[in-house]
């Protein structure tokens, strides 16, 4: 079963410059918690406890975050501030964290392939930390997707409806709905023009992938923007077998954009503080 979650976290976060010049975008806080911690909590909610993180130069803060800080903990021990570290301590105790580096930035497909050494030959989840998902009334998005995977045993991507004017930002799928909110993918296009989009069902940063995706990625030529696209590899996978798209319950915030980041901050402050 699924025991590992891969976090591609080597990107530069250029939309947040100059804030991300020296700080990983995955460490940007929504209220008082960094984006990647929300992602790890979501993986844990799906009963996944091994976190595989693909990093790059300048990303040491991620490793330090999921580690004990003896000096800090000693400084606040016994004070009211000690409770601020309760959640992160719990994650460190429950989860195992491993890291590898993506030496060159060649797209999401290449980032996932870079994580093969941490994953091995087993199905795994992928979370893009700057897509923050929230479903306060029910199961997390990844927990929902895990149930879909356990039923069908094939790769699953999370989708949501977007405006046709926005499809150029996403991988977009078309397919037949085989159950409520579950589509069998028959086409998938990376960042299409509005007139070329097969639908308005956009893939967001949650995946469950079967391990044959690594061999497919190795054979996938550079696509859109000269990068190795996971969309192209998944399209090849659905030609050989089956790929499902799941319209999830909950709300997704694009925290890779300023607007989405501010919206998430405001919503989370109102809901959880």
C-alpha positions as CSV (number, residue, x, y, z in Angstrom):
1,X,0.0,0.0,0.0
2,X,1.0,3.6,-0.1
3,X,3.6,4.4,2.6
4,X,5.5,7.3,1.0
5,X,4.8,10.8,-0.1
6,X,7.1,12.7,-2.4
7,X,7.4,16.5,-2.1
8,X,9.1,18.2,-5.1
9,X,10.6,21.3,-3.4
10,X,13.5,22.4,-5.5
11,X,11.8,25.3,-7.4
12,X,12.9,28.8,-7.1
13,X,9.6,30.5,-6.2
14,X,10.2,33.4,-8.5
15,X,6.7,34.8,-8.2
16,X,7.6,35.6,-4.6
17,X,10.9,37.4,-5.1
18,X,12.6,39.0,-3.3
19,X,11.1,37.0,-0.3
20,X,12.3,33.7,-1.8
21,X,15.8,34.9,-2.7
22,X,17.2,33.2,0.4
23,X,14.1,31.4,1.8
24,X,12.4,28.4,0.2
25,X,8.9,29.1,-1.1
26,X,7.8,26.0,0.8
27,X,8.7,27.7,4.0
28,X,6.4,30.7,3.4
29,X,4.0,30.8,6.4
30,X,0.2,30.7,6.2
31,X,-0.4,32.4,9.5
32,X,2.2,30.7,11.7
33,X,2.9,27.4,9.9
34,X,5.0,26.9,6.7
35,X,3.3,25.5,3.6
36,X,5.3,22.3,3.6
37,X,4.2,21.5,7.1
38,X,0.5,21.7,6.0
39,X,1.5,19.2,3.2
40,X,3.2,16.8,5.6
41,X,0.1,17.0,7.9
42,X,-2.1,16.1,4.9
43,X,0.1,13.1,4.1
44,X,-0.1,11.9,7.7
45,X,-3.9,12.3,7.6
46,X,-3.8,9.7,4.8
47,X,-1.8,7.4,7.0
48,X,1.4,8.1,5.1
49,X,4.4,8.4,7.4
50,X,7.5,8.4,5.1
51,X,8.2,11.8,3.6
52,X,10.5,12.0,0.6
53,X,11.6,15.5,-0.2
54,X,13.3,16.6,-3.4
55,X,15.3,19.8,-2.6
56,X,17.8,22.0,-4.3
57,X,20.4,24.6,-3.5
58,X,19.3,27.0,-0.8
59,X,16.7,24.7,0.7
60,X,18.4,23.7,4.0
61,X,15.7,25.5,6.0
62,X,13.3,22.6,5.1
63,X,15.6,20.0,6.6
64,X,16.2,22.2,9.6
65,X,12.4,22.7,10.1
66,X,11.8,18.9,10.4
67,X,14.5,18.5,12.9
68,X,15.1,19.1,16.6
69,X,16.3,22.6,17.5
70,X,18.0,22.0,20.8
71,X,19.0,25.6,21.5
72,X,15.5,27.0,20.8
73,X,13.7,24.2,22.7
74,X,16.0,24.8,25.7
75,X,15.4,28.6,25.5
76,X,11.5,28.3,25.7
77,X,11.3,25.2,27.9
78,X,8.8,25.7,30.7
79,X,7.4,28.9,29.1
80,X,4.0,29.5,27.5
81,X,5.8,29.5,24.1
82,X,6.7,25.8,24.4
83,X,3.2,24.8,23.2
84,X,4.0,26.5,19.8
85,X,6.2,23.6,18.9
86,X,3.7,20.8,19.9
87,X,2.5,20.2,16.3
88,X,5.9,20.1,14.7
89,X,7.4,17.9,17.4
90,X,4.5,15.4,16.8
91,X,5.3,15.3,13.1
92,X,9.0,14.7,13.8
93,X,8.1,11.8,16.1
94,X,5.6,10.2,13.8
95,X,7.2,10.6,10.4
96,X,10.5,9.7,8.7
97,X,12.1,12.4,6.5
98,X,14.5,11.7,3.7
99,X,16.0,14.1,1.1
100,X,17.6,14.1,-2.3
101,X,18.7,17.0,-4.5
102,X,17.4,17.9,-8.0
103,X,20.6,19.2,-9.5
104,X,19.0,20.8,-12.6
105,X,15.4,22.3,-12.8
106,X,13.9,20.5,-15.8
107,X,10.2,20.4,-14.8
108,X,7.9,18.6,-12.4
109,X,8.4,15.3,-14.3
110,X,12.1,15.5,-13.8
111,X,11.7,16.5,-10.1
112,X,9.5,13.4,-9.6
113,X,12.0,11.2,-11.4
114,X,14.8,12.7,-9.1
115,X,12.9,11.2,-6.2
116,X,13.0,7.6,-7.5
117,X,15.9,6.8,-5.2
118,X,13.8,7.7,-2.2
119,X,10.6,5.9,-3.4
120,X,11.7,2.6,-5.0
121,X,9.3,0.3,-6.7
122,X,6.0,1.0,-4.9
123,X,3.0,3.3,-5.4
124,X,3.4,6.7,-3.8
125,X,1.7,10.1,-3.3
126,X,2.9,13.4,-4.5
127,X,2.1,16.8,-2.8
128,X,3.0,20.1,-4.3
129,X,3.2,22.2,-1.1
130,X,2.2,25.5,-2.8
131,X,-1.2,24.0,-3.6
132,X,-2.7,24.2,-0.1
133,X,-5.9,22.1,0.3
134,X,-8.4,22.5,3.1
135,X,-11.5,20.4,3.8
136,X,-12.4,21.2,7.4
137,X,-15.7,19.3,7.3
138,X,-14.3,16.0,6.0
139,X,-11.3,14.0,4.9
140,X,-8.2,15.6,3.5
141,X,-7.8,15.6,-0.3
142,X,-5.0,13.0,-0.1
143,X,-7.1,10.7,2.2
144,X,-9.9,10.9,-0.3
145,X,-7.6,10.0,-3.2
146,X,-6.1,7.1,-1.3
147,X,-9.6,5.5,-1.1
148,X,-9.9,6.0,-4.9
149,X,-6.5,4.3,-5.4
150,X,-7.3,1.4,-3.1
151,X,-10.4,0.7,-5.2
152,X,-8.9,1.0,-8.7
153,X,-5.1,0.4,-8.1
154,X,-3.9,2.9,-10.8
155,X,-2.5,6.4,-10.9
156,X,-4.9,9.1,-9.7
157,X,-4.7,12.9,-10.2
158,X,-6.7,15.5,-8.3
159,X,-8.8,17.8,-10.5
160,X,-11.0,20.9,-10.1
161,X,-13.1,22.9,-12.5
162,X,-11.5,26.2,-13.5
163,X,-12.5,29.1,-15.7
164,X,-11.6,28.4,-19.4
165,X,-9.6,31.7,-19.2
166,X,-7.4,30.0,-16.6
167,X,-6.7,26.6,-18.3
168,X,-3.3,27.8,-19.7
169,X,-1.9,27.5,-16.2
170,X,-2.6,23.8,-15.7
171,X,-2.5,20.3,-17.0
172,X,-6.1,19.7,-18.3
173,X,-7.8,16.4,-18.7
174,X,-10.8,15.0,-20.5
175,X,-12.4,11.6,-19.8
176,X,-15.5,9.7,-19.0
177,X,-17.1,9.9,-15.6
178,X,-17.2,6.3,-14.3
179,X,-18.4,7.1,-10.8
180,X,-19.3,10.2,-8.9
181,X,-16.4,12.6,-9.3
182,X,-14.1,9.9,-10.8
183,X,-13.1,10.2,-14.5
184,X,-11.2,7.7,-16.6
185,X,-8.7,9.9,-18.4
186,X,-8.5,9.7,-22.2
187,X,-6.6,12.9,-22.9
188,X,-4.3,15.2,-20.9
189,X,-2.7,18.5,-22.2
190,X,-0.2,20.6,-20.4
191,X,-1.0,24.3,-20.2
192,X,-3.2,24.5,-23.3
193,X,-4.5,27.6,-25.0
194,X,-8.2,28.1,-24.3
195,X,-9.3,27.0,-27.7
196,X,-7.1,23.8,-27.4
197,X,-8.2,22.7,-24.0
198,X,-10.0,19.4,-23.9
199,X,-12.2,20.6,-20.9
200,X,-12.0,22.9,-17.9
201,X,-10.9,20.1,-15.6
202,X,-7.5,21.1,-14.3
203,X,-5.0,19.0,-12.5
204,X,-3.8,20.4,-9.1
205,X,-0.8,19.5,-7.0
206,X,-2.0,16.1,-5.6
207,X,-1.1,12.8,-7.3
208,X,-1.0,9.1,-6.5
209,X,1.4,7.4,-8.9
210,X,2.2,3.8,-9.7
211,X,6.0,3.0,-9.8
212,X,6.0,2.4,-13.6
213,X,5.8,6.2,-14.0
214,X,9.6,6.3,-13.4
215,X,10.4,4.2,-16.5
216,X,7.9,6.3,-18.5
217,X,9.5,9.6,-17.3
218,X,12.9,8.3,-18.4
219,X,11.6,7.9,-21.9
220,X,9.6,11.2,-21.9
221,X,11.1,13.9,-24.1
222,X,11.0,17.5,-23.0
223,X,7.6,19.1,-23.7
224,X,6.0,22.4,-22.8
225,X,8.7,25.1,-22.0
226,X,11.4,22.5,-22.8
227,X,10.7,20.7,-19.5
228,X,9.9,17.1,-18.7
229,X,6.2,17.2,-17.9
230,X,4.4,14.7,-15.6
231,X,1.3,15.4,-17.7
232,X,3.0,13.9,-20.8
233,X,4.1,10.8,-18.8
234,X,0.6,10.3,-17.4
235,X,-0.9,10.6,-20.9
236,X,1.5,7.8,-21.9
237,X,0.5,5.8,-18.8
238,X,-3.2,6.1,-19.6
239,X,-2.6,4.8,-23.2
240,X,-1.0,1.7,-21.7
241,X,-3.4,1.2,-18.9
242,X,-5.6,3.4,-16.8
243,X,-5.3,6.8,-15.1
244,X,-8.1,8.3,-13.1
245,X,-8.9,11.9,-12.3
246,X,-10.7,12.7,-9.0
247,X,-12.8,15.8,-8.4
248,X,-12.0,16.2,-4.7
249,X,-14.0,17.6,-1.8
250,X,-12.6,20.8,-0.3
251,X,-10.9,24.0,-1.3
252,X,-7.5,24.5,-2.9
253,X,-5.5,27.7,-2.6
254,X,-2.8,28.5,-5.2
255,X,-0.2,29.7,-2.7
256,X,2.4,29.9,-5.5
257,X,0.6,33.1,-6.4
258,X,0.3,36.3,-4.4
259,X,-3.5,36.4,-4.6
260,X,-3.9,32.7,-3.5
261,X,-1.4,33.2,-0.7
262,X,-3.2,36.2,0.7
263,X,-6.6,34.5,0.4
264,X,-5.3,31.4,2.2
265,X,-3.8,33.5,5.0
266,X,-7.0,35.5,5.5
267,X,-9.2,32.3,5.4
268,X,-7.0,30.3,7.7
269,X,-6.7,33.2,10.2
270,X,-10.5,33.5,10.4
271,X,-11.1,29.7,10.6
272,X,-8.4,28.5,12.8
273,X,-7.3,31.4,15.0
